[in-house]
Amino acid sequence: MPPFTRVTAVAAPIDLPNVDTDRVIPARFLRKDKNVPEYSSFLFHDVRFAADGTERPEFVLNQPPYRGAQIVVAAENFGCGSSREAAVWALAAYGVRAVLAPSLGDIFHQNCFKNGLLPVILPGDVTAGLRRQLHERPGATLTVDLETQTVTAPDGARHRFDVDAFRKEMLLTGRDEIALTLGFESQIREFEARHAREMAWAVPPRPSA
């Protein structure tokens, strides 16, 4: 997954609280291959598009200043509901690198880290203030700096956030748990060889050809 160090990008405000994962990506798209080119169109599909496929102009990501936003500033309990990793896949496919909110669904929060998105928890008054600035200055940018653990608002104010040290290191280096494990491949092979020598009685025999 791509490393996350520092992102300065247009941010989109989403004011509605309790946006669940079914709104982020409707269930009928869950069987879709996340690598298909159109995967980004599934993001917020039923609120972004009308039944005939035309865009709903009132939805924030359909408004020209916010198109291509790479940061979402949400309200309380964003990403709640069912535990679908596809919600994070859809955000990533659209190009979102960070989601800021006063609270996030627990499983959504963990899925962000596993897929290269940075979930940032900030106080409710701070996120409300950020959304207000983004409404007042459509197309304004935020800077999210993982190394310094700060968010810089359009007005220049800096807000510090907390992040688990292990998760931070994984995002900075662009690794998931599988990549982390593969980094110890030589040590694992050495252990397996030593185990086979020293505890041969515990190693099942190889099947005959």
N, C-alpha and C positions, 0 to 999 in steps of 0.2 A: 504494500500500500504506500502511497506517496507520503513522505515525511511532512510533518507539520512543525514549522518553526515560527513564522510570523506572516500574517495575512492582512493586507490592507485592501479593502474591497467595499463595494456598495452593499449596504445592509437593508433588508426588507423587514418592516414591522408587521407582526401578526398579533393583533390585540385580543383575539378571542381566547379565553382560558379553556383548559381541558380539551385541547385538540388531540383526539386519539389517533392511534396508528391506522385505523380504517379510513380516517379522513386524509391522512398523509398518503396512503396508497390503498385504494379499495381492494377488498378481498379477491375479486375476480381476476386481478392481475398477479396474484401470488405465484401462479404456475409459470409465469413468463420468465424467460432466460434474462438474467440481469445484464447480460452483455449485448443484448440487441440494441441497435441504434436508437430506437424509439422509447427506451426505458424511461428516459427523463420526462416523457409526456404523461407517465402514470402518476407523477407527483401531484398531489392535490387534485387529481383528475376531475372529480365530480363537482368541485367548486371552481376549478379553472375553466371548465368547458361546459357548454350547454349540451343538450341531448343530440343536437345536430352537428356537434363537433366545433362550433364556433366558440371563440373565447368570450368569457364573461368579463366585460371591461372593468367591473367593480373589484375584481380580485387583484390583490396587490402585485402579484408577479406578472400580471398582464398589463400593468401600467408601465409605460416606457421608462420612467426613471429607475424602476426597480428590476427591469428585465436583466437577467444575468447576475442577480445578486448572489454573492458567495457567503453571506452571513445572514442568518435569521435571528431576529430579536423577538422572542415570543413571550406570552403571558404564562400564568401559573399552570403547572402540570402538563406541559407540552409532551406529546409522545406517550400518553397514558393508554390504557386499553390492552389489547392482545399483544402478545410478545412476538412481533413479526420483524425479523431482521430486514425484510424488504423495505420497511419504512426508511431505514438509514440508507439502503442501496439507492432508493429513488432520490433522496436528497443529494447523495454523492453524484449520481448520474446527472443531475441538474447542474452540479458544480458547487454546491454548498460545502464549505469547509468547516464552519463553526455554527453552533446553535447556542444562543444566550437566552437564559430564562431564570426566573426565581426558583423554579422547581421543574423537574423532568420525571417522566415515568421511569421507574427503576431499571427495567430491562432495556428500554430505549437508551437510557444513559450508558449502560454497559456496552450495548451494541455499537454506539458511536465510537467508543475507543477501539473496538475490534475492527472497524472499517475506515479508520483514518480521519474521522470527524472529531472535532474538539467540542465537547459539551461544557459550557461555562455556566456556573451557578452564581448569580449575583442577587443582591437584595431586591425586593419587589419595587421599592422606590427608585432604585437605580435603573432597572430595566424599563420601568414606566417612563422615566426621564429620557432614556435613549430612544424609545419608540416615539415619544413626543418630538424630539429633535429630528428624527427621520421623517416624520409627517410634515414638519415645518420646512424641512430642507430635502425634498425628494431627490434621491440620487446621491445623498451624502454618504461618505465612507466612514467606516470604523477600522481601527487597527487592533487585531487580536494577536498578542505576543505571548507565545507559550513559554519562551525562555525566561522572560521577566514576570510572567503570570499577570499581565495587565491588559486591560481594554482601554483604548483611547477613543473618547467620544468625539463627535463632530465639533463640539465646542472646546476641545482640547483637554477636558478633564480626564484624568486617568483613574481607573478603578481596578483594584487588585482582586484576583480570584484565587481560590485554592484548587489544587489538583493533586491526586495521589502521585507520589514520586515514581512508582513503577510505571503507571500509565503514562506519565509525562515522558519518561525515557523511551518508552515504546513508540509514542507518537513522534518524538524528535528524530528517532532513527528509522521510522517507517517500518516497524516490525509488528507482526501479530504473534500469537502464541506459537503457531507452527514454525514461523521463521526463527523465533527464539530457540525452540527445541532443536531445529536443524543446525543452529550455531554450535551445538554441543555434540554433533554427529560423531566426531572422532573419539570423544570421550565415551560416548555410548557404545561404540564398537569395541573400544578397549575393555570396558566393563563386561560386555557380553562375552568376549574371548576369555577374560580372566574367570568369569563365572563358569564357563564351560569347562575350563581346566580344573578349577578348584572344587567344583560341585557337579561333577559329571553325572552323578546319580540323579540330580534334579533336572537334567536337560533331556527332554524327550528325544528318542532316536529319530534320525532322519528317515523318511519313507524310502523304501527301495524303489529303484527305477522300474 
